[in-house]
Amino acid sequence: MDRNQLLAFYYTIILGSTSQAAEKLGFTASWITKLLQKLEQQVGHQLLTKKGKHLVLTEKGNIFLKDAKMILNCYDFSLKKMQRLSDRMEGAFTLSLPPFISSLWFMEAITPLLKDNPHISFNIKTLREAPDFKAGEVDIDIRNVSPLFLDPQEVVAQYLTTYKLRLYASQAYVEEKGIPQNLYDFDDHTLISFMEDSLFPHMYEPLTIKCKQRLIIDCSLGIAHAVENGLGIGPLLPHIARQSPQPLVPILHNQLNQSLNIYYTYPATLKQNRMIQDFYNYLQGLPDDFLKGRVTLLAKRQ
């Protein structure tokens, strides 16, 4: 019994036919049929039977399907564990970001790395909460965390950068609505925020700011566009505000602001993985703004 036989069996059932299994695996339908016949000979039981034009599981086949799936999963997991111990820049990794770090900006920052290293694959997820490394949810997480609350025996947290968020409005907006003079002067304004009860990500205001209207956008890029289009007052990184195609006006910078330290975290079991370390060094070596958005990385490097 070999892996191809198990795959032929598994995908024939999951996809519904030998022809679809063949298309999935890159074989011919006749070869899939031969693999299934050899599998039944080796296990000594009939696993499939015809029902009309379709192949369906026998009672014994139903039992074998569960074990076949477990065997295939163990095989793939074993390959992944060996891959993680590789001393080369290779492998498939899952990476997570919080919504306020735009995956668009992040992809722009890592484009040169991916082009120079074709054997690296990324699955990038947006997660509101920090992932569970024990459950193998992700390999790398980039967000604001407190290393004091992490067990160094389980999770490694390396400082990456600091996000300094301030409030801005477009010139057109302040010409129409005016500029709030204090924390209690937002009654006639629209506030654009990351969360319903917070202007900034992962921070709850010590007091409720009353305003006419709120727009909730959990994406930095969306907030930037909303502010630029004169929809209200919202939190941006200062360099994003400076790069805006529309002139933006700072709002109460001394009273409403937030700094977030961003860390590169991963399971301690990946400490020796070369890609994990080289990827961190790559991100650390980028000019600071590249991780914070709206910088054309390739153009700047030329």
C-alpha positions in Angstrom: 0.0 0.0 0.0 1.5 3.4 -1.0 0.4 7.0 -0.7 -0.9 7.2 -4.2 -3.3 4.4 -3.5 -4.6 6.1 -0.4 -4.9 9.4 -2.3 -6.8 7.7 -5.2 -9.2 6.1 -2.7 -9.7 9.3 -0.6 -10.3 11.7 -3.5 -12.5 9.2 -5.4 -14.9 9.3 -2.4 -14.5 13.0 -1.6 -14.9 14.2 -5.1 -17.4 11.6 -6.3 -15.7 9.9 -9.2 -12.4 8.4 -10.5 -12.3 11.0 -13.2 -12.4 13.9 -10.7 -9.9 12.2 -8.5 -7.7 11.8 -11.6 -8.0 15.5 -12.5 -7.1 16.4 -8.9 -4.0 14.1 -8.7 -2.8 14.6 -12.3 -3.4 10.9 -13.3 -5.6 9.2 -15.8 -9.0 7.8 -14.7 -7.8 4.3 -15.7 -4.7 4.6 -13.5 -6.9 5.7 -10.6 -9.0 2.5 -11.2 -5.8 0.4 -11.1 -4.7 2.0 -7.9 -8.0 1.3 -6.3 -7.9 -2.3 -7.4 -4.4 -2.8 -6.0 -5.4 -1.2 -2.7 -8.3 -3.6 -2.3 -6.0 -6.5 -3.1 -3.5 -5.4 -0.5 -6.0 -4.8 2.3 -7.9 -8.0 1.4 -11.4 -6.3 1.5 -13.8 -4.7 -0.9 -13.8 -1.0 -0.2 -15.9 0.3 -3.0 -19.0 -0.9 -4.9 -21.0 0.4 -7.8 -24.4 2.0 -7.2 -25.7 3.0 -10.6 -22.9 4.9 -12.3 -21.2 5.9 -9.1 -18.7 4.3 -6.7 -19.8 4.2 -3.1 -18.2 2.9 0.1 -18.9 -0.5 1.4 -19.3 -0.9 5.2 -15.6 -1.9 5.4 -14.7 1.0 3.1 -16.4 3.4 5.4 -14.1 2.2 8.2 -11.0 2.4 6.0 -11.8 5.9 4.8 -11.5 7.3 8.4 -8.1 5.6 8.9 -6.9 6.6 5.4 -7.6 10.2 6.2 -5.7 9.9 9.4 -2.7 8.3 7.7 -2.6 11.0 5.0 -2.8 13.7 7.7 0.0 12.2 9.7 2.1 11.9 6.6 1.6 15.6 5.7 2.2 16.7 9.3 5.4 14.7 9.5 6.6 16.4 6.3 5.8 19.8 7.8 7.7 19.0 11.0 10.8 18.0 9.0 10.4 21.1 6.8 10.4 23.3 9.9 13.8 22.0 10.9 15.2 22.9 7.5 18.4 25.0 7.4 17.3 26.5 4.1 15.0 29.3 3.1 12.1 27.1 2.1 8.8 25.8 3.3 5.1 26.8 3.7 4.2 29.0 6.6 1.0 30.4 8.0 1.2 34.0 9.2 -1.4 36.1 10.9 -2.0 39.9 11.2 -4.6 41.9 13.1 -7.1 43.9 11.0 -5.3 47.2 11.7 -2.2 46.0 10.0 -3.2 45.9 6.3 -2.3 42.7 4.5 -2.0 44.8 1.3 0.8 47.0 2.9 2.4 43.9 4.3 2.5 42.1 1.0 4.1 45.1 -0.6 6.8 45.0 2.0 7.6 41.3 1.5 7.4 41.2 -2.3 11.2 41.3 -2.9 11.7 38.4 -0.4 9.1 36.2 -2.1 10.6 36.9 -5.6 14.1 36.1 -4.3 13.0 32.9 -2.5 10.6 30.9 -4.7 10.6 28.0 -2.3 8.8 30.0 0.4 5.0 29.9 0.6 2.8 32.0 2.9 -0.8 31.6 4.0 -1.6 35.0 5.4 -4.7 35.3 7.7 -6.4 38.3 9.4 -7.1 37.4 13.1 -8.7 39.8 15.6 -7.2 38.0 18.5 -3.7 36.5 19.0 -3.5 32.9 17.7 -3.2 29.7 19.7 0.3 28.5 18.9 -0.3 25.3 20.8 -3.1 24.4 18.5 -0.9 25.0 15.5 -3.2 27.7 14.2 -0.3 29.8 12.7 3.5 29.7 12.6 4.1 33.5 12.8 2.0 36.3 14.3 2.7 40.0 14.0 0.7 42.3 16.3 0.8 44.3 19.5 1.3 41.9 22.4 2.9 42.2 25.8 5.9 39.9 26.1 5.4 40.0 29.9 2.3 37.8 29.6 4.0 35.2 27.3 5.7 32.1 28.4 9.2 32.2 26.8 9.3 28.4 27.0 6.4 28.4 24.6 6.4 31.6 22.6 9.2 33.8 21.3 8.4 37.6 21.0 10.8 39.8 19.1 10.2 43.6 18.9 9.6 44.7 15.3 8.3 48.3 15.2 6.1 50.8 16.9 2.8 52.2 15.5 2.1 55.8 16.6 -1.5 56.6 15.9 -2.9 60.2 15.9 -6.2 61.7 14.8 -6.6 63.5 11.5 -9.2 65.1 9.3 -9.2 66.3 5.7 -8.8 70.0 5.0 -12.2 70.0 3.4 -13.8 68.4 6.5 -12.4 71.0 9.0 -13.4 73.9 6.7 -16.9 72.6 6.9 -17.1 71.3 10.4 -14.4 73.1 12.3 -11.7 71.6 14.6 -12.6 70.1 18.0 -10.9 72.1 20.7 -11.1 69.5 23.5 -12.3 66.0 24.3 -15.9 67.2 24.9 -16.1 69.1 21.6 -17.1 66.3 19.2 -20.8 66.6 19.4 -21.2 67.8 15.8 -18.4 65.6 14.3 -18.2 62.2 12.8 -15.6 59.9 14.3 -14.0 57.1 12.3 -12.7 54.3 14.5 -11.3 50.8 14.6 -13.9 49.6 17.1 -17.3 50.7 18.3 -16.0 51.7 21.8 -12.5 52.6 20.8 -10.9 55.1 18.4 -7.6 53.2 18.5 -7.1 49.4 18.2 -6.9 47.6 21.5 -7.5 50.6 23.7 -10.7 51.7 25.4 -11.2 55.4 26.0 -11.3 56.4 29.7 -14.3 58.5 28.8 -17.1 58.2 26.3 -16.6 60.7 23.5 -20.0 62.0 22.3 -20.3 62.5 18.6 -22.9 62.9 15.9 -22.0 59.8 14.0 -19.4 56.9 14.1 -18.0 55.0 11.2 -16.4 51.6 12.3 -13.7 50.4 10.0 -11.3 47.8 11.3 -8.8 48.3 8.5 -6.1 51.0 8.4 -6.4 51.4 4.7 -10.2 51.9 4.9 -9.8 54.5 7.6 -7.2 56.4 5.5 -9.6 56.5 2.5 -12.5 57.6 4.7 -10.5 60.5 6.3 -9.2 61.6 2.9 -12.7 61.7 1.5 -13.8 64.0 4.2 -16.1 61.5 6.0 -14.8 62.4 9.5 -12.0 62.4 12.0 -10.0 59.2 12.3 -6.7 57.6 13.6 -3.8 57.4 11.2 0.0 56.8 11.4 1.7 60.2 11.0 3.7 59.2 7.9 0.5 58.0 6.3 -1.0 61.4 6.9 2.0 63.1 5.4 1.8 60.9 2.3 -1.9 61.5 1.8 -2.9 62.9 -1.6 -5.3 65.2 0.3 -4.0 67.7 2.9 -4.8 66.4 6.3 -5.1 68.4 9.6 -3.9 67.0 13.0 -6.7 66.9 15.6 -5.9 67.1 19.4 -2.5 65.4 19.0 -1.6 66.1 22.6 -4.8 64.6 24.0 -5.8 61.7 21.7 -3.0 59.4 20.6 -1.7 55.9 21.0 1.5 54.0 20.6 1.5 50.3 19.9 4.7 48.1 20.1 4.4 45.5 17.4 6.1 42.1 18.0 7.1 39.2 15.7 6.0 36.1 17.6 6.3 32.4 16.9 6.3 29.0 18.8 9.6 28.3 20.7 9.7 25.0 18.8 10.6 27.0 15.6 13.6 28.8 17.2 16.1 26.8 15.1 14.2 27.2 11.8 16.3 29.3 9.4 13.3 30.8 7.6 11.7 32.1 10.8 14.9 33.9 11.8 15.8 35.2 8.3 12.3 36.5 7.8 12.5 38.4 11.0 15.9 39.8 10.0 14.5 40.8 6.7 11.5 42.7 8.3 13.9 44.3 10.8 16.1 45.5 7.9 13.3 47.3 6.1 13.0 51.1 6.5 10.4 51.5 9.2 7.6 52.9 7.1 7.4 49.8 4.9 5.6 47.9 7.5 3.1 50.7 8.1 1.8 51.1 4.6 1.5 53.2 1.6 5.1 53.0 0.5 6.0 51.7 -2.9 8.8 49.4 -1.8 10.1 48.4 -5.3 10.2 52.0 -6.5 12.1 53.1 -3.4 14.7 50.4 -3.8 15.5 51.3 -7.4 
